[in-house]
Amino acid sequence: MAVVLDLINNPRPRHPEKAHRPDQAIARKPDWIRVKAPVSPGYMNTRAIVRENKLVTVCEEAGCPNIGECWEKKHATFMIMGDTCTRACAFCNVKTGLPGALDAAEPEHVAEATAKLGLSHVVITSVDRDDLADGGAEHFARTITAIRARCPGTTIEILTPDFLRKDGALRVVVEAKPDVFNHNLETVPSLYLKVRPGARYFHSLRLLQQVKEIDPTMFTKSGIMVGLGEERNEVMQVMDDMRAAQIDFLTVGQYLQPTRKHHEVARFVTPDEFKSYETVAYAKGFLMVSASPLTRSSHHAGEDFARLKAARLAAQTAR
């Protein structure tokens, strides 16, 4: 009955490419992953500002478990270039399909919302736009420029697609001078064909390495999910690959299954295991590590950016 009602209210499935996949059982979450429903006045105020400026947030589209905590503090991650992605990753809850045209006014709307929320640090992400000649690079650059003009004291973190087969796109974004360039590897190489079939592990790794080649002073960041079926030694290898690419900041979080049509949770990684990953990552040379069941790319991004800058300064002073 739920499926029938969903089709009545929404004739086009959110994930048409997954519609014919067999249902996967959704495992019961352990106590350490449970969060409260978002109902605070701060949350409602943030939601009103997002709606007023006709913006999309990854917080909502990806079903982030931290939305109540972040929006209560007026921290939102804006998702530019629409709500429809051209990729069909097995883990992601963002709608898939053919996106519409870019909104030329969107950069200004994002800048206005950043000002209204009083953000000292803003995170901008996007859907994948393989349909665009530059993958949306110029739109990212225009958004960064608009925020700089409207909120000169705000630091900017971007979480980009991989710009696969989009020559010159990366340079356009880096030369717009965000403070942090984030692109998530998401999982270990052996799971890419199953979990992230539209992407290429070594291309994503090389993308992050190229950021440092274009601007050695720019902070780089990447993240993975665990609980998808990876082995511990594979996670260790990803850490080594990231450090070889001079990535500064690593995030590690628990994968949570959005629907029965998405990739199943292979297991729930314990808090002690996350602590172990954090300890090993720091030993491998990352300036900043966030590893916990509820860690997400932009969770506590502002506080973490301050710690990241302090860690770089301490490392430079110690030389």
Helices and strands as residue ranges (DSSP letters): H 2-9, G 16-18, G 31-33, H 41-52, H 58-61, H 67-72, E 77-80, E 84-85, E 95-96, H 106-117, E 121-126, H 137-150, E 155-159, H 169-174, E 180-182, G 189-191, H 192-195, H 201-214, E 219-226, H 232-244, E 249-254, H 271-283, E 288-291, H 301-318
